[in-house]
Amino acid sequence: MQLGDSSRALSLLTASMVYEEPSLFSVFVELALLDEKHYAERASRVICICSHDFPEMFKPHCSRVIAALKNLRSEGAMRNLLKTLAEVPVKLTKKDKSILLNQCFDYLVSVDYPIAVQVFSMQILYNLSREIPEIGEELYRILEEKMPDASAGYRSRARRIMLQMRRSRFQVISNRWPVIGDR
C-alpha cells in the first residue's frame, strides 16, 4: 500500500476530518500505537494537532498512550506523542505520572534516543516537577551534566528549563544551583 503525502497541510486536513467526526480520533490512536513506522508517525502527528486544539479528545486515551510509550520503536511517533504529553494540559493519575516519570528519565539519560525525544522528555519532567518537587534536583543535575556534550537544541531547551527552575520554587529548595548560560 502506498502512503500519501506526509506534509503538514495533509495532516491539518486530516485533523479537520477528525474534528468533524471525533470517533476517528480513536482510530488514529490505534494506528499510532500499532507502531508501523509510517502509519504511526502520520497518525501521531494528527493526534498531536487535534490534541492541541481539543485536549478533551486526548484525555480518554492518555493512560493508554503513556503505557505504550516504552514499546514504541517509531521515533517519529514517540516524538509526536511526547510533544502532545508535554504541551497538552491533561490531568494524570498517580500511576500515569509514575510511568511517565520513569520513561522520560530513561529517554533523557540514554544516548539511544533522538534529541527531540529527549527535549520533550525534559519538558514533561519539568512539568511534573512542578507537582512533585523532589524530582527537580535530579532533573537539574542531569541537564547540567549532559549540557557540555549536548547538541544546540538540547542545550537551548535545557538552559530554558534550568532558568525556569531557578526562578520558581526550586530556588527555595536549593540555592546551590549555579547560573549557567544566563546573561
C-alpha positions in Angstrom: 0.0 0.0 0.0 1.4 3.4 -0.9 1.1 6.2 1.6 0.1 9.7 0.6 2.0 12.9 1.2 3.2 13.4 4.8 3.0 17.2 4.7 1.8 19.5 7.4 -1.1 20.6 5.0 -2.3 17.0 4.7 -2.0 16.5 8.5 -4.1 19.6 9.1 -6.7 18.5 6.5 -6.9 15.1 8.2 -7.2 16.7 11.6 -10.1 18.8 10.3 -11.8 15.5 9.3 -11.3 14.2 12.9 -12.9 17.5 14.2 -16.0 16.7 12.1 -16.0 13.0 13.1 -14.4 12.8 16.6 -14.8 9.0 16.7 -11.9 8.9 14.2 -9.6 10.0 16.9 -9.6 6.5 18.4 -8.6 5.1 15.0 -5.6 7.4 14.9 -4.6 6.3 18.4 -4.8 2.7 17.3 -2.6 3.4 14.3 -0.1 5.3 16.3 0.3 2.5 18.8 0.5 -0.2 16.2 4.0 1.1 15.7 4.2 0.5 12.0 6.6 3.3 11.2 5.0 5.4 8.5 1.4 4.9 9.8 2.4 5.5 13.4 4.2 8.7 12.6 1.4 10.2 10.5 -1.3 9.1 12.9 0.6 10.5 15.9 1.0 13.8 14.0 -2.7 14.1 13.6 -3.2 13.2 17.3 -0.8 16.0 18.2 -2.6 18.5 16.1 -6.1 17.5 17.3 -5.0 17.4 20.9 -3.6 20.9 20.9 -6.9 22.2 19.5 -9.1 20.0 21.6 -7.3 18.5 24.6 -10.5 16.7 25.7 -10.1 14.4 22.6 -6.8 13.1 24.1 -7.9 12.7 27.7 -9.6 9.3 27.3 -6.5 7.8 25.5 -3.8 9.4 27.7 -3.3 6.4 30.0 -3.1 4.0 27.1 -0.6 6.2 25.2 1.6 6.5 28.3 1.6 2.8 28.9 2.5 2.1 25.3 5.4 4.6 25.1 8.0 2.1 26.3 7.2 -0.3 23.5 7.2 2.2 20.6 10.0 1.8 18.1 9.0 4.6 15.8 11.0 7.7 16.8 8.6 10.0 14.9 5.5 8.6 16.7 7.4 8.7 20.0 8.3 12.4 19.4 4.8 13.4 18.5 3.2 11.6 21.4 5.7 13.1 23.9 5.1 16.5 22.3 1.4 16.1 23.0 2.1 15.0 26.6 4.4 17.9 27.1 2.2 20.6 25.7 -1.4 19.5 26.2 -2.9 20.1 29.7 -4.2 16.7 30.8 -4.7 15.6 34.4 -2.7 12.4 35.0 -3.3 9.7 37.6 -0.6 8.8 40.1 0.1 5.6 38.1 0.4 7.5 34.8 2.7 10.1 36.4 4.9 7.3 37.7 5.2 5.5 34.4 5.8 8.8 32.5 8.3 10.0 35.0 10.4 6.8 34.7 10.1 6.6 30.9 11.1 10.2 30.4 14.1 9.9 32.7 15.1 6.8 30.7 14.8 8.8 27.4 16.7 11.7 28.9 19.8 9.8 30.2 20.1 7.4 27.2 22.1 8.3 24.1 19.9 6.0 22.1 17.1 8.5 21.6 16.9 11.5 19.2 17.3 15.0 20.6 13.6 15.8 20.1 12.6 12.8 22.2 15.0 14.0 24.9 13.8 17.6 24.7 10.1 16.7 25.1 11.1 14.4 27.9 12.8 17.1 29.8 9.8 19.4 29.3 7.5 16.6 30.7 9.8 16.1 33.6 9.9 19.8 34.3 6.1 19.9 34.2 5.9 17.0 36.6 8.5 18.6 38.9 6.1 21.5 39.5 3.8 19.0 41.1 6.5 16.7 42.5 9.3 18.9 43.6 11.6 16.0 44.6 12.4 15.3 41.0 13.5 18.9 40.3 17.0 18.5 41.7 17.6 15.2 39.8 16.4 16.7 36.6 18.6 19.8 37.1 21.6 17.6 37.8 21.1 15.5 34.7 20.6 18.6 32.5 23.7 20.2 33.9 25.7 17.0 33.5 24.8 16.5 29.8 25.0 20.1 28.7 28.7 20.3 27.8 28.4 17.5 25.2 24.9 18.1 24.0 23.5 19.5 20.8 22.5 23.1 20.4 18.8 22.2 20.6 19.3 20.2 23.7 21.3 23.0 25.4 18.8 25.6 24.4 15.9 23.7 26.0 18.0 22.7 29.0 19.0 26.3 29.7 15.4 27.5 29.4 14.2 24.8 31.8 17.1 25.3 34.3 16.3 29.0 34.3 12.6 28.4 34.9 13.6 26.1 37.8 15.9 28.7 39.3 13.2 31.3 39.1 10.5 29.0 40.5 10.1 27.5 43.9 13.1 25.2 43.3 15.3 28.0 44.2 13.9 27.8 47.7 14.7 24.1 47.8 18.3 24.6 46.7 20.2 27.8 46.5 23.4 26.0 45.3 22.3 25.7 41.7 24.7 27.7 39.6 23.6 30.1 36.9 24.6 28.5 33.6 24.4 30.5 30.4 22.4 33.4 31.8 23.4 36.8 30.5 
